[in-house]
Amino acid sequence: MMSPRRPILALALAGLILAGLGLQDWSVDGRRATRFAAHALDDYGLALTTHGTAQLRLLPLPRLTLGQVRIAAGPTGPTLADAGRLTIALDPLGLLVGRADLGGLRLEDARLSADAAAWREPLTQLTGRMRSGLTQRPRWIALSGARIDGGEDARDIAIDLAWPFWSATAEVRASLTWRGVPMRVALTHLLPAYIAQGLRTPFTAWVTWPDGSLALDGTAGPPLDGGAMPVLAGRARFESRALPETLAWLGRDAPLASLAGAFSLDGRFETSEKSVSWPSLRVGLGDDVLEGAGAVALGPGTPQRLSVQATLAAETLNLAPLMGDLVKLFEAEPTPLALAPLTKGDLDLRLSAAEGRVGVVQVQDLAASILVRDAAVEVAVNRARLQDGTLKGRVTLASGADPAETEVRMQGSLDRVDLSTLLGEIGTGRWMSGPLQGQFSLEGSARDSAGLLAHLGGRATLSVDGGAISGLDLAELVHRNGVVPAGALARRNGRTAFERAAITLRFADGVGEFAESGLRGPSVGASLQGRVSLPTRRIEARGDLALRAAADPSRGLLFEVSGPWDAPTAQVVPQGEAMLPDPFKVPAALGLSGNARAYAP
C-alpha cells in the first residue's frame, strides 16, 4: 500500500518547482510584449515604443519589464520619458480574459520632459476615466534614478505614488537633488476622485532640505478661470536658517533679502493664480517675532518681479541688521552703493514695536516703514520715543542714470531727548546732561561710501537748553589759565551749568564748517570755529572761553581741539596767537558779549 506521504511530497516538490519558475525572469519576444503593454497605456493617452529586451515574471504578480523605452503623449505627441527601463504590473484578472490592465508602473533611469504642457493630455485622460466612474487604475506608480531632460537642475529623482484599491486617499513621497541640494517631499490625504470632479480636496504636504523646511496643511481646489495653478488655502510654516542662500537656491529674488539671516513664517494663507495672501501671519527674523498680515504676488514680465506687502508688530525688534547697512554709508573704506542687490522686488512694509534696539540704544513705541521699488529704497522712522524724547528720520536711496551710482538723502529730528542717559547707553560717559534737540538734512551721490563722504552736503544742528557739563568747571579753568585741577575729587565735583549750548554744521563736499556754535552759562561763555572732515574723520577747531562776570569781563583763554573725531585732544593756545580766520557772527538769540563769537559745548 502506497504511503500518503509520497503524494504530499510530490505536490510540495511540484509547488516549489512552479514557484521557482514563476519567480524567474523569462525572456519574451520584444515586439509582442511591447504591443501587449501598449494596449495597457492606450487608455491613458500614452504611446509606448521600445528598443531593448523584454522579460516576464509571473509571481507573486505578473510583471512585464521592457528596456530602452520611450513614452509619448499619443502616437504623434511629444516625448514624456525616454531611455528608461519600464516595469508594468499586470492585473491577473485582466490576464485571464486576455486584457492588459495596469496594476502599477515602475520607471527607472529615464529622462523626463520639462515641458509641463506635454503632460496635460495624459493627465486629462486620467481625470476623465476617474470622472466617468471607472475603477480600473494603477494602484501604484514608482520612479527612480530619473532626471529632467535638457538641464542639470533636477536629478536623482525618486517618486512613489500609492493609491490602494481599498482606499479613497492617495499619497506621494519623493526625493531628488535640486541644484546640488538634496530634498525630500511628501503629499498625503489627497482625494483623487474629488480632484477629477473639480471639488476641493484636503491635503498635507511637507518639503525638507538641509537648511530649511516647508509644511502645508489645508485644501486644494481647481484653478480659477483661465488659470493654471490650483487654489490652495490652509496653514503654512516655512523655515530657513539662511534666507539669502535659500532664495538663491530656489532661483528667486526678494527685496532686502540680503539683510536677512534666519527666517521663519507661520500662518493662515490663501492663494490665487499669482499671489498668496496671509490674513494671519507670524514672522521670525533672527530672535525677533512679529505678527500681522501680508500678501505676496508675482508681477508680469520675465523674470517675474516679486511684490511683498505686510503690516507687522512686535514686542521687541532688533534693527541692527538694517541700520548696519545704513551705517556703511559713512564708512571710510569704499563700500559699493549700488542698489541692485537690495531692490530685486517690491516691498511695502509697515512696522511697529513696543521696543526697538540698535545695539545698546533702545527706543520705545516705534512706528517705521520700509519701501522698496525698482532702483529705490526708503526707510522711515515715523515715530519713536528715545530717552523721554522723540526721534524721527528718513533715508532715501535712489539709483541715477548710472546703476552703480546712488543718490542718498537723509533727514531727521530729535526733540527733548535726555542727553545724559543717551550718552550712558552708547558708552561715552555722562559728561553732559540736559534735553537734546536737533535736526539734520544731508544729501549726496556717489558710487561708493568713500565717494559719498567726499560729496556730502547739507546742514545739522544740535542744541541743549538748561543743561550742565559734569567733571569740568569752565569758569575755574579760565581762572587757572587752562590748567585742569588734579585729583579725582576735583573732577567729580567739577560742574558747569549752562543756559544753552548749540552747534550748527554746514556741510559741503564732506566738510562741515562750524556755524553759530557755542555755549552760554551764568558765569562763562564759549565760542568755537573750525571744521569737521567726514572723509578723513578728523576735527580741527579753535575757540575761546570768556568769563561773563561784570568785574572781569575780559578774562578768558583760547583753546584748540584737533585729531580724530572719536579721540580728539584739547589744549590751550598761547596768548597772542591768532585765531582761525573768518570769525563767526554771534547769534543774536544767545545774547553773548562781543568777547564770544559763538557757542559750543
DACORBEL-V710235 format. One record per residue. N is the residue number from 1. D_CENTER is the distance of its C-alpha to the mean C-alpha in whole Angstrom. Layout:
N_D_CENTER / N_D_CENTER
This chain:
1_89 / 2_86 / 3_83 / 4_80 / 5_78 / 6_78 / 7_77 / 8_74 / 9_73 / 10_74 / 11_71 / 12_69 / 13_69 / 14_69 / 15_66 / 16_64 / 17_65 / 18_64 / 19_61 / 20_60 / 21_61 / 22_59 / 23_56 / 24_56 / 25_55 / 26_57 / 27_57 / 28_58 / 29_59 / 30_55 / 31_56 / 32_58 / 33_55 / 34_52 / 35_54 / 36_54 / 37_51 / 38_50 / 39_52 / 40_49 / 41_46 / 42_48 / 43_47 / 44_44 / 45_44 / 46_44 / 47_46 / 48_47 / 49_48 / 50_49 / 51_50 / 52_50 / 53_52 / 54_53 / 55_53 / 56_54 / 57_54 / 58_56 / 59_55 / 60_53 / 61_52 / 62_53 / 63_50 / 64_51 / 65_49 / 66_48 / 67_47 / 68_45 / 69_45 / 70_43 / 71_42 / 72_42 / 73_41 / 74_45 / 75_48 / 76_46 / 77_43 / 78_40 / 79_39 / 80_37 / 81_37 / 82_39 / 83_41 / 84_40 / 85_43 / 86_43 / 87_45 / 88_46 / 89_47 / 90_50 / 91_52 / 92_55 / 93_56 / 94_56 / 95_57 / 96_61 / 97_61 / 98_60 / 99_56 / 100_53 / 101_51 / 102_47 / 103_46 / 104_43 / 105_42 / 106_40 / 107_39 / 108_38 / 109_37 / 110_37 / 111_35 / 112_33 / 113_33 / 114_29 / 115_30 / 116_30 / 117_32 / 118_35 / 119_34 / 120_35 / 121_39 / 122_39 / 123_37 / 124_39 / 125_42 / 126_40 / 127_39 / 128_43 / 129_45 / 130_43 / 131_43 / 132_47 / 133_47 / 134_48 / 135_48 / 136_48 / 137_44 / 138_43 / 139_42 / 140_40 / 141_38 / 142_36 / 143_35 / 144_34 / 145_34 / 146_32 / 147_30 / 148_29 / 149_32 / 150_31 / 151_28 / 152_26 / 153_23 / 154_25 / 155_27 / 156_29 / 157_29 / 158_31 / 159_31 / 160_33 / 161_34 / 162_37 / 163_39 / 164_42 / 165_45 / 166_45 / 167_42 / 168_40 / 169_37 / 170_35 / 171_32 / 172_30 / 173_29 / 174_27 / 175_26 / 176_25 / 177_23 / 178_21 / 179_20 / 180_21 / 181_20 / 182_22 / 183_21 / 184_23 / 185_23 / 186_26 / 187_27 / 188_30 / 189_32 / 190_32 / 191_35 / 192_36 / 193_39 / 194_37 / 195_35 / 196_38 / 197_39 / 198_36 / 199_36 / 200_32 / 201_32 / 202_30 / 203_28 / 204_26 / 205_23 / 206_21 / 207_19 / 208_19 / 209_18 / 210_18 / 211_14 / 212_13 / 213_15 / 214_15 / 215_19 / 216_20 / 217_24 / 218_25 / 219_27 / 220_27 / 221_30 / 222_31 / 223_29 / 224_30 / 225_33 / 226_32 / 227_28 / 228_28 / 229_25 / 230_26 / 231_25 / 232_23 / 233_23 / 234_23 / 235_20 / 236_17 / 237_15 / 238_12 / 239_11 / 240_10 / 241_11 / 242_8 / 243_5 / 244_6 / 245_9 / 246_9 / 247_8 / 248_11 / 249_13 / 250_13 / 251_14 / 252_11 / 253_9 / 254_7 / 255_7 / 256_6 / 257_3 / 258_6 / 259_6 / 260_4 / 261_7 / 262_9 / 263_7 / 264_10 / 265_11 / 266_15 / 267_17 / 268_20 / 269_19 / 270_21 / 271_21 / 272_23 / 273_23 / 274_20 / 275_18 / 276_17 / 277_18 / 278_17 / 279_20 / 280_19 / 281_16 / 282_15 / 283_11 / 284_11 / 285_9 / 286_11 / 287_14 / 288_14 / 289_14 / 290_14 / 291_16 / 292_17 / 293_17 / 294_15 / 295_15 / 296_13 / 297_15 / 298_16 / 299_18 / 300_22 / 301_22 / 302_21 / 303_19 / 304_17 / 305_15 / 306_12 / 307_13 / 308_11 / 309_13 / 310_13 / 311_16 / 312_15 / 313_17 / 314_17 / 315_20 / 316_19 / 317_16 / 318_15 / 319_14 / 320_15 / 321_11 / 322_11 / 323_15 / 324_15 / 325_14 / 326_17 / 327_19 / 328_19 / 329_21 / 330_24 / 331_24 / 332_27 / 333_26 / 334_25 / 335_21 / 336_20 / 337_19 / 338_18 / 339_16 / 340_15 / 341_12 / 342_10 / 343_12 / 344_11 / 345_11 / 346_12 / 347_11 / 348_14 / 349_13 / 350_16 / 351_15 / 352_18 / 353_19 / 354_23 / 355_22 / 356_19 / 357_19 / 358_19 / 359_21 / 360_24 / 361_24 / 362_24 / 363_24 / 364_25 / 365_24 / 366_21 / 367_20 / 368_18 / 369_16 / 370_13 / 371_14 / 372_13 / 373_16 / 374_17 / 375_18 / 376_17 / 377_15 / 378_17 / 379_16 / 380_19 / 381_20 / 382_23 / 383_24 / 384_24 / 385_27 / 386_28 / 387_31 / 388_33 / 389_32 / 390_30 / 391_27 / 392_25 / 393_24 / 394_22 / 395_20 / 396_20 / 397_19 / 398_21 / 399_21 / 400_25 / 401_27 / 402_26 / 403_22 / 404_22 / 405_24 / 406_22 / 407_24 / 408_23 / 409_24 / 410_24 / 411_26 / 412_27 / 413_30 / 414_31 / 415_33 / 416_36 / 417_33 / 418_35 / 419_35 / 420_37 / 421_34 / 422_31 / 423_33 / 424_33 / 425_30 / 426_29 / 427_32 / 428_34 / 429_37 / 430_38 / 431_41 / 432_40 / 433_40 / 434_40 / 435_38 / 436_36 / 437_35 / 438_34 / 439_32 / 440_31 / 441_30 / 442_29 / 443_28 / 444_28 / 445_27 / 446_26 / 447_25 / 448_24 / 449_24 / 450_27 / 451_28 / 452_27 / 453_29 / 454_32 / 455_32 / 456_30 / 457_33 / 458_33 / 459_34 / 460_34 / 461_36 / 462_36 / 463_39 / 464_40 / 465_43 / 466_46 / 467_44 / 468_45 / 469_45 / 470_45 / 471_47 / 472_49 / 473_52 / 474_52 / 475_56 / 476_57 / 477_55 / 478_57 / 479_60 / 480_60 / 481_59 / 482_55 / 483_56 / 484_54 / 485_56 / 486_55 / 487_54 / 488_51 / 489_54 / 490_54 / 491_50 / 492_50 / 493_52 / 494_51 / 495_50 / 496_50 / 497_49 / 498_49 / 499_49 / 500_46 / 501_44 / 502_42 / 503_40 / 504_39 / 505_37 / 506_38 / 507_35 / 508_36 / 509_35 / 510_33 / 511_36 / 512_37 / 513_41 / 514_42 / 515_43 / 516_45 / 517_44 / 518_46 / 519_47 / 520_50 / 521_52 / 522_55 / 523_56 / 524_54 / 525_53 / 526_50 / 527_49 / 528_47 / 529_46 / 530_44 / 531_41 / 532_37 / 533_36 / 534_32 / 535_32 / 536_34 / 537_33 / 538_37 / 539_39 / 540_43 / 541_45 / 542_48 / 543_50 / 544_53 / 545_53 / 546_56 / 547_58 / 548_59 / 549_62 / 550_65 / 551_67 / 552_65 / 553_63 / 554_63 / 555_62 / 556_59 / 557_57 / 558_54 / 559_51 / 560_49 / 561_45 / 562_43 / 563_41 / 564_37 / 565_35 / 566_34 / 567_38 / 568_40 / 569_44 / 570_47 / 571_50 / 572_53 / 573_55 / 574_59 / 575_61 / 576_62 / 577_59 / 578_57 / 579_54 / 580_51 / 581_53 / 582_52 / 583_52 / 584_50 / 585_51 / 586_52 / 587_50 / 588_52 / 589_50 / 590_50 / 591_54 / 592_55 / 593_58 / 594_58 / 595_58 / 596_54 / 597_52 / 598_49 / 599_47 / 600_44 / 601_43
